[in-house]
Amino acid sequence: MQTIIVFLGPSLERETAEAILPAEYRPPAKRGDLLRAVEEGATIIGLIDGVFHQESAVAHREILAAIRKGVKVIGASSMGALRAAEMDTLGMMGIGEIYRMFKSGELISDDEVALVFDPETGFSLSEPLINIRFTLREAERQGVLSLKDHVALLAAAQSVFYPQRTYGRIVSAAGAALDPATGDGFLAFTKLHAVDRKREDAILALTHIAHISTDPSFCTGT
């Protein structure tokens, strides 16, 4: 019987997570939380969300300590993707496109996945830059934006401090670089078609953990 502890916050709603993987779900991880999970008997740890700036982030050494004790540590989506890209050669497993992009060097900053959220509800109050990137790509693919519009909006998003990033704010920040009608069309597009890559990767990670946790060949320490 596996003891699975998953650190999850705004990347995925709890109801969906529990339907994919029965586990003990804890709030976004801060420094020391993974060591505590190991001490409390975790055999699999899923690191999805973690704190970035408001408290000390999950340390590399505690992930390594968990791995050395035979715990399977899987990261994706947000802090998990960032740490997995840094530590996959030491035994941490990364899942999903965001992990791949950090690993390849396409993404280099934690600012890509940072956001602010309501601690009571877990709802995001800002939009992570990585989701904005994917949404802009999709809007261009569907003809809502030109390449020039895409570039202008991405630059605007990068210029806005992460707690203040919303689609409305980045359209405003683009200013004269974006035609007003195009801005309105893009905002209408985001209401129905915004891409949530962090959510998609969180689902991939939980699905993977569900699979390995019921695989008779799985054992800790490998």
C-alpha positions as CSV (number, residue, x, y, z in Angstrom):
1,M,0.0,0.0,0.0
2,Q,1.5,3.3,-1.1
3,T,1.3,6.4,1.0
4,I,0.9,9.3,-1.4
5,I,1.2,12.9,-0.4
6,V,0.6,15.6,-3.1
7,F,1.3,19.3,-2.6
8,L,-1.4,21.1,-4.7
9,G,-2.8,24.6,-4.9
10,P,-4.1,26.7,-7.7
11,S,-2.8,24.6,-10.5
12,L,-5.8,22.2,-10.2
13,E,-9.0,22.1,-8.3
14,R,-9.1,19.6,-5.5
15,E,-12.3,17.8,-6.7
16,T,-10.7,16.9,-10.0
17,A,-7.5,15.9,-8.4
18,E,-9.2,13.5,-6.0
19,A,-11.2,11.9,-8.8
20,I,-7.9,11.1,-10.6
21,L,-5.8,10.1,-7.6
22,P,-6.9,9.2,-4.1
23,A,-4.1,10.8,-2.0
24,E,-3.5,13.1,0.9
25,Y,-3.5,16.6,-0.5
26,R,-1.7,19.3,1.2
27,P,-1.3,23.1,0.4
28,P,1.5,24.4,-1.8
29,A,4.8,23.2,-0.4
30,K,7.2,25.5,1.5
31,R,10.6,24.7,2.9
32,G,10.6,21.7,5.2
33,D,7.3,20.3,4.0
34,L,8.8,17.4,1.9
35,L,11.0,16.3,4.8
36,R,7.9,16.3,7.0
37,A,6.0,14.2,4.5
38,V,8.9,11.7,4.4
39,E,8.9,11.5,8.2
40,E,5.2,10.9,8.2
41,G,5.6,7.9,5.9
42,A,5.1,9.1,2.3
43,T,6.3,6.6,-0.3
44,I,5.3,8.8,-3.2
45,I,5.4,12.6,-3.2
46,G,3.7,14.7,-5.9
47,L,5.1,18.2,-6.0
48,I,2.8,20.4,-8.1
49,D,2.5,23.7,-6.3
50,G,4.9,25.4,-3.9
51,V,5.4,28.9,-2.5
52,F,7.8,31.2,-4.3
53,H,8.3,34.6,-2.7
54,Q,6.1,34.8,0.3
55,E,7.9,32.1,2.2
56,S,11.1,30.0,1.7
57,A,10.7,27.7,-1.3
58,V,11.2,23.9,-1.2
59,A,14.9,23.3,-1.0
60,H,16.9,21.0,-3.3
61,R,18.5,19.2,-0.4
62,E,15.1,18.1,1.0
63,I,14.1,16.6,-2.3
64,L,17.4,14.8,-2.5
65,A,17.0,13.6,1.1
66,A,13.6,12.1,0.2
67,I,14.9,10.4,-2.9
68,R,17.8,8.9,-0.9
69,K,15.3,7.4,1.5
70,G,13.6,5.6,-1.4
71,V,10.7,8.0,-1.8
72,K,9.5,8.6,-5.4
73,V,9.3,12.3,-5.9
74,I,7.4,13.5,-9.0
75,G,7.2,17.1,-10.1
76,A,5.0,19.0,-12.6
77,S,3.2,22.1,-13.6
78,S,4.6,24.8,-11.3
79,M,7.2,24.6,-8.5
80,G,7.3,20.8,-9.2
81,A,8.2,21.3,-12.9
82,L,10.9,23.8,-11.9
83,R,12.5,21.6,-9.3
84,A,12.2,18.4,-11.5
85,A,14.1,20.2,-14.3
86,E,16.9,21.0,-11.9
87,M,17.0,17.6,-10.2
88,D,15.9,14.9,-12.7
89,T,19.5,13.7,-13.0
90,L,19.4,13.0,-9.2
91,G,16.3,10.9,-9.2
92,M,13.4,13.3,-9.3
93,M,10.9,12.6,-12.1
94,G,9.4,15.4,-14.2
95,I,6.1,15.2,-16.0
96,G,4.5,17.5,-18.6
97,E,5.3,20.2,-21.1
98,I,6.3,22.9,-18.6
99,Y,8.9,20.5,-17.1
100,R,10.1,19.8,-20.6
101,M,10.5,23.5,-21.4
102,F,12.4,24.3,-18.2
103,K,14.6,21.3,-18.9
104,S,15.3,22.4,-22.4
105,G,16.1,25.9,-21.4
106,E,13.1,27.4,-23.2
107,L,12.0,28.6,-19.8
108,I,14.6,29.9,-17.3
109,S,12.8,31.9,-14.6
110,D,10.3,30.9,-11.8
111,D,8.4,34.0,-12.9
112,E,7.0,31.9,-15.7
113,V,4.8,29.9,-13.3
114,A,4.4,32.3,-10.4
115,L,1.0,33.8,-9.6
116,V,-1.0,34.9,-6.6
117,F,-4.0,33.1,-5.3
118,D,-6.7,33.3,-2.6
119,P,-5.5,31.2,0.3
120,E,-9.1,30.5,1.4
121,T,-10.5,29.3,-2.0
122,G,-7.3,28.4,-3.8
123,F,-8.5,30.4,-6.8
124,S,-5.9,32.1,-9.0
125,L,-5.9,35.9,-8.8
126,S,-3.4,36.4,-11.5
127,E,-2.4,34.6,-14.7
128,P,1.0,32.8,-14.9
129,L,3.1,33.8,-17.8
130,I,3.4,30.2,-19.1
131,N,-0.4,30.0,-19.5
132,I,-0.3,33.4,-21.3
133,R,2.3,32.1,-23.7
134,F,0.2,29.1,-24.6
135,T,-2.9,31.2,-24.9
136,L,-1.2,33.7,-27.2
137,R,0.0,30.8,-29.4
138,E,-3.5,29.4,-29.7
139,A,-5.0,32.8,-30.4
140,E,-2.5,33.3,-33.3
141,R,-3.1,29.7,-34.5
142,Q,-6.9,30.5,-34.7
143,G,-6.3,33.8,-36.4
144,V,-7.4,36.0,-33.5
145,L,-3.9,37.6,-33.4
146,S,-1.2,38.2,-36.0
147,L,2.4,37.4,-35.2
148,K,3.0,41.1,-34.5
149,D,0.1,41.2,-32.1
150,H,1.3,38.0,-30.4
151,V,4.8,39.5,-29.9
152,A,3.4,42.8,-28.6
153,L,1.2,41.1,-26.0
154,L,3.9,38.8,-24.9
155,A,6.2,41.7,-24.3
156,A,3.4,43.5,-22.4
157,A,2.9,40.4,-20.2
158,Q,6.6,40.2,-19.4
159,S,6.6,43.9,-18.4
160,V,3.8,43.4,-15.8
161,F,4.8,42.2,-12.3
162,Y,3.5,38.7,-11.9
163,P,0.9,39.4,-9.1
164,Q,-0.8,41.9,-11.5
165,R,-0.9,39.7,-14.6
166,T,-4.4,39.4,-16.0
167,Y,-5.4,39.3,-19.6
168,G,-7.1,42.7,-19.3
169,R,-3.9,44.2,-17.7
170,I,-1.6,42.9,-20.5
171,V,-3.9,44.3,-23.2
172,S,-3.8,47.6,-21.5
173,A,0.0,47.4,-21.1
174,A,0.3,46.7,-24.8
175,G,-1.0,50.2,-25.4
176,A,-0.7,51.6,-28.9
177,A,1.1,48.5,-30.1
178,L,-2.3,46.8,-30.3
179,D,-5.3,47.9,-32.2
180,P,-8.3,48.3,-29.8
181,A,-10.5,46.0,-31.8
182,T,-7.8,43.3,-31.7
183,G,-7.5,43.7,-28.0
184,D,-11.2,43.3,-27.5
185,G,-11.2,40.3,-29.8
186,F,-8.4,38.7,-27.8
187,L,-10.1,39.3,-24.5
188,A,-13.3,37.7,-25.8
189,F,-11.2,34.8,-26.9
190,T,-9.6,34.3,-23.5
191,K,-13.0,34.0,-21.8
192,L,-13.7,30.7,-23.7
193,H,-10.4,29.5,-25.0
194,A,-7.6,30.5,-22.6
195,V,-5.1,27.7,-22.3
196,D,-4.3,26.4,-18.8
197,R,-1.1,24.5,-19.4
198,K,-0.4,24.3,-15.6
199,R,-3.7,22.5,-15.1
200,E,-3.1,20.1,-18.0
201,D,0.3,19.2,-16.6
202,A,-1.0,18.7,-13.1
203,I,-3.5,16.2,-14.5
204,L,-0.8,14.4,-16.4
205,A,1.3,14.1,-13.2
206,L,-1.6,12.8,-11.0
207,T,-2.6,10.3,-13.7
208,H,1.0,9.0,-13.8
209,I,1.1,8.7,-10.0
210,A,-2.2,6.8,-10.1
211,H,-0.7,4.4,-12.6
212,I,2.6,3.7,-10.8
213,S,0.9,3.4,-7.4
214,T,-1.1,0.5,-8.6
215,D,1.6,-1.2,-10.6
216,P,2.7,-4.4,-8.9
217,S,6.2,-3.9,-10.3
218,F,6.6,-0.6,-8.6
219,C,8.7,-0.4,-5.4
220,T,10.3,2.6,-3.7
221,G,13.9,3.2,-4.2
222,T,14.0,2.5,-7.9
